[in-house]
Amino acid sequence: MKTALTMSLAGLAACLAHGCTGESTAGLALPDLAAQQWKHRVLIIDTPSIQSAPYLQQISAFDAAAAGLKERDLQVITQTSAPAFRVRLVGKDGGVKLDRDTPMTTDALFALIDAMPMRQDELSNR
């Protein structure tokens, strides 16, 4: 029983770490982010086209909040030719912190990041 529970918890942790949402992630692989780890948070935007309405909405929000993105060490990467729109936030530790299929407001994004322990440390060490 202990082994089964450990395996179940390990599976749940792996699912959460990779942004498991119950839907297929085919065609939406994360890019290699090794060079960013411990330096930047990375927001990956998957989109069928840079002309899609959700993508344009998301980029417009980020353009208006460029200073906040920079303050939080956030890099934005766009992957085109994806089957659907998707936004994923990868923390400095390399873990997927957010995985959603609709654009996100910068207020919600910043609140999520600002609540992270590593961000709290950054703020207290200023």
KELOTI-672932 format. One record per residue (C-alpha): x, y, z; residue number from 1. Coordinates in Angstrom, 3 decimals. Each point is the difference from the previous one (the first is absolute). Example, Ala and Ser with C-alpha at 12.3 -4.5 7.8 and 13.67 -1.06 7.14 Angstrom:
REM residues 2
[[12.300, -4.500, 7.800], 1]
[[1.370, 3.440, -0.660], 2]
***
This chain:
REM residues 126
[[0.000, 0.000, 0.000], 1]
[[2.832, 2.378, 0.889], 2]
[[1.638, -0.616, -3.401], 3]
[[-3.265, 0.620, -1.850], 4]
[[-0.576, 3.234, 1.905], 5]
[[3.554, 1.166, -0.724], 6]
[[-0.439, -0.800, -3.681], 7]
[[-3.357, 1.806, -0.065], 8]
[[1.466, 3.089, 1.656], 9]
[[2.954, -0.081, -2.386], 10]
[[-2.393, -0.196, -2.943], 11]
[[-2.049, 2.896, 1.326], 12]
[[3.127, 2.098, 0.558], 13]
[[1.211, -0.751, -3.532], 14]
[[-3.407, 0.871, -1.418], 15]
[[-0.122, 3.309, 1.875], 16]
[[3.599, 0.849, -0.907], 17]
[[-0.789, -0.398, -3.671], 18]
[[-3.204, 2.002, 0.028], 19]
[[-2.394, -2.932, -0.085], 20]
[[-3.477, 1.289, -0.749], 21]
[[-1.668, -3.184, -1.153], 22]
[[0.332, 0.895, -3.645], 23]
[[2.523, -1.121, -2.579], 24]
[[3.227, 1.964, -0.202], 25]
[[0.978, -1.429, -3.372], 26]
[[1.758, 2.561, -2.123], 27]
[[0.499, 2.338, 2.951], 28]
[[3.361, -1.115, 1.345], 29]
[[1.994, 2.405, 2.093], 30]
[[3.095, 1.414, -1.678], 31]
[[3.400, -0.691, 1.556], 32]
[[0.175, 2.434, 2.894], 33]
[[3.222, -1.174, 1.660], 34]
[[1.743, 3.328, -0.682], 35]
[[-2.853, 1.864, 1.732], 36]
[[-0.157, -2.128, 3.153], 37]
[[0.722, 1.930, 3.211], 38]
[[0.290, 3.229, -2.039], 39]
[[-3.430, 0.684, -1.488], 40]
[[-3.610, -0.977, 0.213], 41]
[[-1.219, -0.924, -3.468], 42]
[[-3.432, 0.486, -1.467], 43]
[[-0.547, -2.256, -3.005], 44]
[[-2.821, 0.981, -2.322], 45]
[[-1.062, -2.695, -2.454], 46]
[[-2.169, 1.289, -2.814], 47]
[[-1.203, -1.235, -3.373], 48]
[[0.899, 3.406, -1.469], 49]
[[1.364, 3.338, 1.144], 50]
[[-3.190, 1.432, -1.483], 51]
[[-2.349, -1.999, 2.240], 52]
[[-2.260, 2.089, 2.243], 53]
[[1.102, -1.612, 3.304], 54]
[[3.665, 0.509, -0.863], 55]
[[-0.496, 3.642, -0.961], 56]
[[-1.961, 0.574, 3.218], 57]
[[2.743, -1.607, 2.094], 58]
[[2.880, 1.837, -1.679], 59]
[[-1.817, 3.315, 0.281], 60]
[[-0.389, -0.504, 3.747], 61]
[[3.683, -0.867, 0.368], 62]
[[1.127, 2.956, -2.104], 63]
[[-1.933, 2.320, 2.310], 64]
[[1.706, -1.532, 3.048], 65]
[[3.589, -0.276, -1.239], 66]
[[1.458, 1.529, 3.174], 67]
[[-1.805, -2.564, 2.174], 68]
[[1.259, -2.864, -2.168], 69]
[[3.572, 1.267, 0.297], 70]
[[-0.289, 0.535, 3.767], 71]
[[-1.034, -3.636, 0.408], 72]
[[2.793, -1.361, -2.260], 73]
[[-2.607, -1.273, -2.450], 74]
[[0.940, -1.049, -3.529], 75]
[[-2.735, -0.581, -2.585], 76]
[[0.427, -2.694, -2.643], 77]
[[-2.490, -0.488, -2.824], 78]
[[-0.381, -3.341, -1.749], 79]
[[-2.067, 0.183, -3.174], 80]
[[-1.743, -2.769, -1.951], 81]
[[-1.436, -1.484, 3.191], 82]
[[-3.390, -1.698, -0.311], 83]
[[-1.535, 2.378, 2.556], 84]
[[0.726, 3.069, 2.104], 85]
[[1.677, -0.731, 3.309], 86]
[[1.926, 1.964, 2.637], 87]
[[2.444, -1.692, 2.361], 88]
[[2.089, 1.572, 2.722], 89]
[[3.234, -1.732, 0.910], 90]
[[1.619, 1.090, 3.257], 91]
[[3.671, 0.649, 0.552], 92]
[[0.235, -3.521, 1.421], 93]
[[-1.182, -1.454, -3.320], 94]
[[-3.427, -1.113, 1.233], 95]
[[-3.206, 0.809, -1.849], 96]
[[-1.948, 2.386, 2.240], 97]
[[-2.910, 0.783, -2.322], 98]
[[-1.550, -1.687, -3.007], 99]
[[-3.115, 1.510, -1.561], 100]
[[-1.714, 0.226, -3.353], 101]
[[-1.233, 3.592, 0.217], 102]
[[1.860, 3.319, 0.201], 103]
[[0.963, 1.143, 3.474], 104]
[[-0.170, 3.488, 1.437], 105]
[[3.274, 1.466, 1.166], 106]
[[-1.552, 0.674, 3.422], 107]
[[-0.750, -3.714, 0.444], 108]
[[3.426, -0.995, -1.339], 109]
[[1.820, 2.431, 2.270], 110]
[[-2.052, -1.106, 3.030], 111]
[[0.902, -3.626, -0.713], 112]
[[3.706, 0.796, -0.359], 113]
[[0.079, 2.347, 2.995], 114]
[[-1.445, -2.761, 2.207], 115]
[[2.821, -2.422, -0.891], 116]
[[2.579, -0.640, 2.744], 117]
[[2.934, 0.873, -2.259], 118]
[[-1.620, 3.322, -0.936], 119]
[[-0.661, 0.713, 3.676], 120]
[[3.722, -0.538, 0.655], 121]
[[0.869, 2.357, -2.860], 122]
[[-2.244, 2.698, 1.447], 123]
[[1.393, -0.363, 3.512], 124]
[[3.622, 0.154, -1.221], 125]
[[-0.360, 3.335, -1.803], 126]
***
